[in-house]
Amino acid sequence: MAKDKTLYSCNACGGQTPKWTGQCPHCGEWNTLVESLAAASTARFVPLADQRRGSVLLPDIPAVSTQRHQTGMAEFDRVLGGGWVPGAVMLLGGDPGIGKSTLLLQTLAKVAENRRTLYVTGEESLEQIALRAQRLGLAAAPVEMLAEIQLERILAMMAETRPEIVVIDSIQTMYSDALQSAPGSVGQVRECAAQLTRQAKRLGLATVLVGHVTKDGAIAGPRVLEHIVDTVLYFEGDTHSNFRLVRAIKNRFGPVNELGVFAMTERGLREVGNPSALFLSGQRSEVPGSCVVATLEGTRPLLVEVQALVDTVQGGIPRRLSVGLEPQRLAMLLAVLHRHGGVDCGQQDVFINAVGGVRISEPAADLAVTLAVYSSITNRSLRDKLIVFGEIGLTGEIRPVQRGQERLKEAAKMGFTHALIPNMNKPRQRIENMHVECVATVSEAIQRCRAEA
């Protein structure tokens, strides 16, 4: 009897090799090869291109605008770029218990009022879903439910019922009979995602895949899972806090880095239409070490409080800790503050925190971090109702940031009366009830703060 052929698949990159080695020859990771049976070569896919037609010239292709449908949840629609697109495949990742299933169940309940939906659960029983729906007040929602983990049955159900939007919770629990490996393995995850994507494109069904995440916060499985889908969403937030953030990392049908803000309540997730007021709700005026920055998340301006604590070094080695901002950039800003601002933090511990659990990745927060550190080390509070933004270079210059006018308008709407911004971001039109000061260097910004103290 012929022996079954085996292959070794890498858990990190998904690459395959005919024999085991300590190091993966594709990605270089160690001890990541897992033995599995080689699947029989069968034609599981149908070519997309018509062989009789062949290739087509770009000018001959009609440009059809993308049709979007609202989900009924404005914050979720914002992250998707205005709504879901028929045939689009979306990947939603997040920590366990963060609220992924709750968000999708609430969304399907709203969509099911006018359209046909399908919720496929592979982790929970139908009774558990019914209990959650009863707790959320959605027991009467006409959402079709299916408890199944076999891919072929799910594809048959999608082809039979033709729902307009499908949720797969989660992709790591699905398996295909075409492969012999266990559910959750690299081969199964990649095969199931590819088959579901082909079915969604062929039938024009919007599909949401729920993905587990690793300890580092990345979606578990090979990176190819993020490449084959149209949209990648991350559900962020602290399980001990009520704030939940949905961030778009990739979106073929809309802008990336869009942010949707929700609040977790006893009745499920509640949309937060004005997140700036939420993040500034606990701010105290006239406190040293506090500065408010107007940051940009996708197309939405957000006002976030940046707090700094500078204290005498404890233990001999100064510590630099940053929460919500890049630690490497903090070290650079402290060096610029010393060289061009005359403020030495070499013998102090410096702690930076972005209040509200927000992650600020853009350099527009540089000026706010610098002024917060200066305010803490001098024990002098900044001007009340002051908003700042600006990128700082290594030579001490303050560089402009994009869409400065919209940041100022958002700050004025929230009641801020003074702004300290780069020279190049000087508004073309006067902002009502706001006094705008423009600076060119870090030393000039510190001098303005000293004069106002």
C-alpha positions as CSV (number, residue, x, y, z in Angstrom):
1,M,0.0,0.0,0.0
2,A,1.4,3.4,-1.0
3,K,2.3,5.6,1.9
4,D,0.4,8.9,2.3
5,K,2.5,11.9,1.3
6,T,3.2,14.4,4.0
7,L,4.2,18.1,3.9
8,Y,5.4,20.4,6.6
9,S,3.7,23.8,6.8
10,C,5.1,26.9,8.6
11,N,2.8,28.4,11.3
12,A,4.3,31.8,10.7
13,C,4.2,32.3,6.9
14,G,2.3,29.4,5.6
15,G,5.1,28.1,3.5
16,Q,5.4,24.4,2.8
17,T,8.5,22.1,2.5
18,P,8.6,18.3,1.8
19,K,10.8,17.6,4.9
20,W,11.2,18.9,8.3
21,T,14.0,21.4,9.2
22,G,14.5,23.4,12.3
23,Q,14.3,26.7,10.4
24,C,11.6,27.6,7.9
25,P,13.3,28.1,4.5
26,H,10.7,30.7,3.5
27,C,10.6,33.2,6.5
28,G,13.6,32.1,8.6
29,E,11.5,31.4,11.8
30,W,12.6,28.5,14.0
31,N,10.5,25.5,15.1
32,T,7.4,26.6,13.2
33,L,7.0,23.6,10.8
34,V,4.1,21.3,11.5
35,E,3.5,18.0,9.8
36,S,0.3,17.5,7.8
37,L,-1.0,15.3,5.0
38,A,-0.7,16.6,1.5
39,A,-4.1,17.3,0.1
40,A,-5.1,15.5,-3.2
41,S,-4.8,17.7,-6.2
42,T,-8.3,18.6,-7.2
43,A,-9.8,21.4,-9.2
44,R,-11.5,23.4,-6.4
45,F,-11.6,26.7,-8.2
46,V,-13.1,28.0,-11.4
47,P,-11.2,30.5,-13.6
48,L,-12.5,34.0,-13.3
49,A,-11.5,35.1,-16.8
50,D,-13.5,34.0,-19.9
51,Q,-11.0,32.2,-22.1
52,R,-13.0,33.1,-25.2
53,R,-12.8,36.8,-24.3
54,G,-9.2,37.0,-23.1
55,S,-7.7,40.3,-21.9
56,V,-9.4,43.7,-22.1
57,L,-8.0,47.1,-22.6
58,L,-8.3,49.5,-19.7
59,P,-10.2,52.2,-21.7
60,D,-12.8,49.6,-22.7
61,I,-13.8,48.7,-19.1
62,P,-16.8,50.7,-17.9
63,A,-16.2,52.6,-14.7
64,V,-19.1,51.8,-12.5
65,S,-19.4,53.6,-9.1
66,T,-19.4,51.4,-6.1
67,Q,-22.8,50.8,-4.6
68,R,-23.0,51.0,-0.8
69,H,-25.6,50.0,1.7
70,Q,-26.0,51.4,5.2
71,T,-25.7,49.1,8.2
72,G,-27.8,51.3,10.4
73,M,-24.9,52.1,12.7
74,A,-23.3,55.3,11.7
75,E,-19.9,54.7,13.4
76,F,-19.5,51.3,11.7
77,D,-20.5,52.8,8.3
78,R,-17.8,55.5,8.8
79,V,-15.1,52.9,9.3
80,L,-16.3,51.0,6.2
81,G,-16.1,54.1,4.1
82,G,-19.8,54.9,4.0
83,G,-21.4,51.4,4.2
84,W,-20.8,47.8,3.0
85,V,-20.3,46.9,-0.6
86,P,-21.9,43.9,-2.2
87,G,-19.2,41.2,-2.7
88,A,-16.8,42.8,-0.3
89,V,-15.0,40.5,2.2
90,M,-14.2,42.1,5.5
91,L,-11.9,40.8,8.3
92,L,-12.7,41.8,11.9
93,G,-10.0,41.1,14.5
94,G,-9.9,41.8,18.2
95,D,-9.0,40.5,21.7
96,P,-11.3,37.8,23.2
97,G,-14.3,39.3,24.9
98,I,-13.8,42.7,23.4
99,G,-17.3,42.7,21.8
100,K,-16.8,41.5,18.2
101,S,-19.9,39.2,18.3
102,T,-22.0,41.8,20.0
103,L,-21.1,44.4,17.4
104,L,-21.9,42.1,14.5
105,L,-25.1,40.8,16.0
106,Q,-26.3,44.3,16.5
107,T,-25.4,45.3,13.0
108,L,-27.1,42.3,11.4
109,A,-30.2,43.0,13.5
110,K,-30.5,46.4,11.9
111,V,-29.7,45.2,8.4
112,A,-32.2,42.3,8.7
113,E,-35.1,44.8,8.9
114,N,-34.9,45.3,5.2
115,R,-32.4,42.7,3.8
116,R,-31.7,39.0,4.2
117,T,-28.8,38.2,6.5
118,L,-27.0,35.0,7.7
119,Y,-25.0,34.6,10.9
120,V,-22.8,31.5,10.9
121,T,-21.4,30.6,14.3
122,G,-18.7,28.0,14.9
123,E,-17.8,28.9,18.5
124,E,-21.1,29.3,20.2
125,S,-24.4,27.3,20.1
126,L,-27.6,28.8,18.8
127,E,-28.9,28.9,22.4
128,Q,-26.0,31.1,23.5
129,I,-26.6,33.5,20.6
130,A,-30.3,33.6,21.6
131,L,-29.4,34.5,25.2
132,R,-27.1,37.3,24.0
133,A,-29.8,38.6,21.7
134,Q,-32.3,38.6,24.5
135,R,-29.9,40.6,26.7
136,L,-29.4,43.1,23.9
137,G,-33.1,43.4,23.2
138,L,-32.8,41.8,19.8
139,A,-34.7,38.6,20.4
140,A,-37.2,39.5,17.7
141,A,-34.7,40.4,15.0
142,P,-35.2,38.4,11.8
143,V,-31.6,37.2,11.5
144,E,-31.0,33.7,10.0
145,M,-28.7,31.7,12.2
146,L,-26.5,28.7,11.3
147,A,-24.3,26.7,13.7
148,E,-21.8,25.0,11.4
149,I,-18.1,24.6,10.9
150,Q,-17.9,22.6,7.7
151,L,-17.0,24.9,4.8
152,E,-18.9,23.0,2.1
153,R,-22.2,23.1,4.0
154,I,-21.7,26.8,4.6
155,L,-21.0,27.5,0.9
156,A,-24.1,25.5,0.0
157,M,-26.3,27.5,2.4
158,M,-24.9,30.8,1.0
159,A,-25.7,29.6,-2.6
160,E,-29.2,28.5,-1.6
161,T,-30.5,31.4,0.6
162,R,-28.5,34.2,-1.2
163,P,-28.3,36.5,1.9
164,E,-26.9,40.0,1.2
165,I,-24.5,40.0,4.1
166,V,-22.9,37.0,5.9
167,V,-21.0,36.8,9.1
168,I,-18.5,33.9,9.8
169,D,-17.7,33.7,13.5
170,S,-14.9,32.7,13.4
171,I,-12.7,31.7,10.5
172,Q,-10.4,29.8,12.8
173,T,-13.1,27.3,13.6
174,M,-14.0,26.4,10.0
175,Y,-12.6,23.4,8.1
176,S,-12.8,22.0,4.6
177,D,-13.0,18.3,3.6
178,A,-10.4,19.0,0.9
179,L,-7.7,19.2,3.6
180,Q,-6.8,16.7,6.3
181,S,-5.4,19.2,8.8
182,A,-7.3,20.3,11.9
183,P,-9.4,23.4,12.1
184,G,-7.4,26.5,12.9
185,S,-4.2,25.3,11.1
186,V,-2.6,27.5,8.5
187,G,-3.8,25.4,5.6
188,Q,-7.4,25.3,6.8
189,V,-7.6,29.0,7.6
190,R,-6.1,29.9,4.2
191,E,-8.3,27.4,2.3
192,C,-11.6,28.4,4.0
193,A,-10.9,32.2,3.6
194,A,-10.1,31.7,-0.1
195,Q,-13.2,29.6,-0.8
196,L,-15.5,32.1,1.1
197,T,-13.9,35.0,-0.8
198,R,-14.6,33.3,-4.2
199,Q,-18.2,32.6,-3.2
200,A,-18.7,36.2,-2.0
201,K,-17.3,37.6,-5.3
202,R,-19.3,35.1,-7.4
203,L,-22.7,35.7,-5.7
204,G,-22.1,39.4,-4.7
205,L,-22.5,38.7,-1.0
206,A,-20.9,41.0,1.6
207,T,-19.0,38.7,4.0
208,V,-17.5,39.5,7.4
209,L,-14.8,37.1,8.7
210,V,-14.1,37.2,12.5
211,G,-10.5,36.5,13.2
212,H,-8.6,35.6,16.4
213,V,-5.6,37.7,17.4
214,T,-2.3,36.7,18.9
215,K,-0.6,38.0,22.0
216,D,1.0,40.8,20.0
217,G,-2.4,41.9,18.7
218,A,-2.0,40.7,15.1
219,I,-4.6,38.5,13.5
220,A,-3.7,34.9,14.0
221,G,-2.7,32.8,11.0
222,P,-0.6,33.8,7.9
223,R,-0.5,37.3,6.7
224,V,-2.1,36.1,3.4
225,L,-5.4,36.2,5.3
226,E,-5.2,40.0,5.4
227,H,-4.1,40.2,1.8
228,I,-7.0,38.3,0.2
229,V,-9.7,40.3,1.9
230,D,-10.9,43.8,0.9
231,T,-11.1,45.4,4.4
232,V,-9.2,44.7,7.6
233,L,-10.8,46.0,10.8
234,Y,-9.4,45.9,14.3
235,F,-11.6,46.1,17.4
236,E,-9.6,47.8,20.1
237,G,-10.1,48.8,23.7
238,D,-9.4,47.8,27.3
239,T,-11.8,45.2,28.7
240,H,-11.7,47.2,32.0
241,S,-12.9,50.3,30.2
242,N,-16.2,51.1,28.4
243,F,-14.6,52.6,25.3
244,R,-14.3,50.5,22.2
245,L,-12.6,51.6,19.0
246,V,-13.0,50.1,15.5
247,R,-10.1,51.0,13.3
248,A,-9.7,50.3,9.5
249,I,-6.2,49.1,8.7
250,K,-6.9,48.3,5.1
251,N,-9.9,49.2,2.9
252,R,-10.2,48.8,-0.9
253,F,-13.5,50.7,-0.9
254,G,-12.7,53.6,1.3
255,P,-10.0,55.5,3.3
256,V,-7.8,53.7,5.8
257,N,-7.2,54.6,9.5
258,E,-10.8,55.6,9.9
259,L,-12.0,55.3,13.5
260,G,-15.4,54.4,14.9
261,V,-16.0,55.0,18.6
262,F,-18.4,52.9,20.7
263,A,-19.3,52.6,24.4
264,M,-20.0,49.2,25.9
265,T,-23.2,49.3,28.0
266,E,-25.5,46.7,29.5
267,R,-27.6,46.8,26.3
268,G,-24.7,46.3,24.0
269,L,-22.6,48.8,22.1
270,R,-23.7,52.4,21.9
271,E,-22.4,54.7,19.2
272,V,-20.4,57.8,20.3
273,G,-21.1,60.6,17.8
274,N,-18.8,63.1,19.5
275,P,-15.7,61.3,20.7
276,S,-13.8,64.5,21.4
277,A,-16.2,65.3,24.2
278,L,-15.9,61.7,25.5
279,F,-12.1,61.8,25.6
280,L,-12.0,65.3,27.3
281,S,-14.8,64.5,29.8
282,G,-12.4,64.1,32.7
283,Q,-10.0,66.9,31.9
284,R,-9.2,69.4,34.6
285,S,-8.0,72.9,33.8
286,E,-5.0,74.6,35.2
287,V,-3.1,71.3,35.9
288,P,0.6,71.1,35.1
289,G,1.6,68.4,32.7
290,S,-1.6,68.4,30.6
291,C,-2.0,69.5,27.0
292,V,-4.7,68.9,24.5
293,V,-3.8,68.0,20.9
294,A,-6.0,68.0,17.8
295,T,-5.1,64.8,16.1
296,L,-6.6,63.2,13.0
297,E,-7.9,59.7,12.7
298,G,-8.7,59.0,9.0
299,T,-11.0,61.9,8.1
300,R,-12.1,62.7,11.6
301,P,-10.4,65.2,13.8
302,L,-10.2,64.2,17.5
303,L,-9.2,66.2,20.6
304,V,-7.2,64.1,23.0
305,E,-5.5,65.1,26.2
306,V,-1.8,64.3,26.5
307,Q,-0.5,64.0,30.0
308,A,3.1,64.1,31.1
309,L,4.8,63.3,34.5
310,V,8.4,64.3,35.0
311,D,9.9,63.2,38.3
312,T,13.3,62.7,39.9
313,V,14.9,59.5,38.7
314,Q,14.3,56.5,40.9
315,G,17.0,53.8,40.8
316,G,19.7,55.6,38.9
317,I,18.6,55.0,35.3
318,P,16.1,57.4,33.9
319,R,13.0,55.7,32.5
320,R,11.0,56.7,29.4
321,L,7.5,55.3,29.3
322,S,4.9,56.2,26.7
323,V,1.3,54.9,26.6
324,G,-0.6,55.6,23.4
325,L,2.3,57.2,21.7
326,E,5.6,55.9,20.1
327,P,8.3,55.4,22.8
328,Q,11.1,56.0,20.2
329,R,9.6,59.3,19.3
330,L,9.5,60.4,22.9
331,A,13.2,59.9,23.3
332,M,13.8,62.0,20.2
333,L,11.5,64.8,21.4
334,L,13.3,64.9,24.8
335,A,16.6,65.3,23.0
336,V,15.2,68.2,20.8
337,L,13.7,69.8,23.9
338,H,17.1,69.8,25.6
339,R,19.1,70.9,22.6
340,H,16.8,73.6,21.2
341,G,14.5,74.4,24.1
342,G,17.0,74.5,27.0
343,V,15.0,72.0,29.1
344,D,17.1,69.1,30.5
345,C,15.3,65.9,31.4
346,G,18.4,63.7,31.6
347,Q,18.1,63.0,35.4
348,Q,14.3,62.7,35.4
349,D,11.8,59.9,34.7
350,V,9.4,60.9,32.0
351,F,6.0,59.3,31.6
352,I,3.6,60.1,28.8
353,N,-0.1,59.0,28.5
354,A,-2.8,59.6,25.8
355,V,-6.0,59.7,27.9
356,G,-8.9,57.6,26.9
357,G,-7.0,54.6,25.5
358,V,-6.4,56.3,22.1
359,R,-3.3,55.4,20.1
360,I,-1.8,58.5,18.4
361,S,0.5,57.5,15.5
362,E,0.8,60.7,13.6
363,P,3.6,63.2,14.4
364,A,1.1,66.0,14.8
365,A,1.2,65.3,18.6
366,D,4.9,66.2,18.9
367,L,4.3,69.8,20.0
368,A,1.7,68.7,22.6
369,V,4.0,66.1,24.1
370,T,6.9,68.6,24.3
371,L,4.7,71.3,25.9
372,A,3.3,68.8,28.4
373,V,6.8,67.7,29.4
374,Y,7.8,71.4,29.8
375,S,4.7,72.1,31.9
376,S,5.4,69.1,34.2
377,I,9.1,69.8,34.8
378,T,8.4,73.5,35.5
379,N,5.2,72.8,37.5
380,R,3.4,75.5,35.5
381,S,0.1,74.8,33.9
382,L,-0.5,75.9,30.3
383,R,-3.2,78.4,29.3
384,D,-6.7,77.2,29.8
385,K,-8.7,76.2,26.7
386,L,-5.5,75.9,24.6
387,I,-5.2,73.5,21.7
388,V,-1.9,72.7,20.0
389,F,-0.6,70.5,17.1
390,G,2.5,70.4,15.0
391,E,5.4,68.1,14.0
392,I,8.8,68.7,15.4
393,G,12.0,68.2,13.4
394,L,15.5,67.3,14.7
395,T,16.7,70.9,14.1
396,G,13.9,72.3,16.4
397,E,11.6,73.5,13.6
398,I,7.9,73.0,13.9
399,R,6.5,71.6,10.7
400,P,2.9,71.9,9.3
401,V,0.4,69.0,9.4
402,Q,-2.4,68.2,7.1
403,R,-5.9,69.6,7.4
404,G,-5.1,72.1,10.0
405,Q,-8.3,74.1,9.3
406,E,-10.5,71.2,10.2
407,R,-8.6,70.6,13.5
408,L,-9.1,74.2,14.5
409,K,-12.8,74.1,13.7
410,E,-13.2,71.0,15.8
411,A,-11.4,72.7,18.7
412,A,-13.6,75.8,18.4
413,K,-16.7,73.6,18.4
414,M,-15.5,72.1,21.7
415,G,-15.1,75.5,23.3
416,F,-11.3,76.0,22.9
417,T,-10.4,79.7,22.6
418,H,-6.6,79.6,22.0
419,A,-4.4,77.7,19.6
420,L,-0.7,77.3,19.2
421,I,0.1,75.9,15.7
422,P,2.9,75.9,13.0
423,N,3.4,78.9,10.8
424,M,2.5,77.0,7.7
425,N,-0.9,76.0,9.2
426,K,-2.0,79.6,9.7
427,P,-5.8,79.6,8.8
428,R,-6.8,81.4,5.7
429,Q,-10.0,82.5,7.3
430,R,-10.6,83.7,10.8
431,I,-11.9,81.0,13.2
432,E,-14.7,82.5,15.3
433,N,-14.1,82.8,19.0
434,M,-10.5,81.5,18.7
435,H,-7.2,83.3,19.0
436,V,-4.5,81.6,16.9
437,E,-0.8,82.0,17.5
438,C,1.8,80.6,15.0
439,V,5.3,79.5,15.9
440,A,8.3,78.3,13.9
441,T,10.6,76.7,16.4
442,V,10.4,74.8,19.7
443,S,12.2,77.6,21.6
444,E,9.6,80.1,20.3
445,A,6.8,77.9,21.5
446,I,8.3,77.6,25.0
447,Q,8.8,81.3,25.1
448,R,5.1,81.8,24.4
449,C,4.2,79.4,27.2
450,R,6.6,81.2,29.6
451,A,5.1,84.6,28.8
452,E,1.5,83.3,29.4
453,A,2.3,81.5,32.7
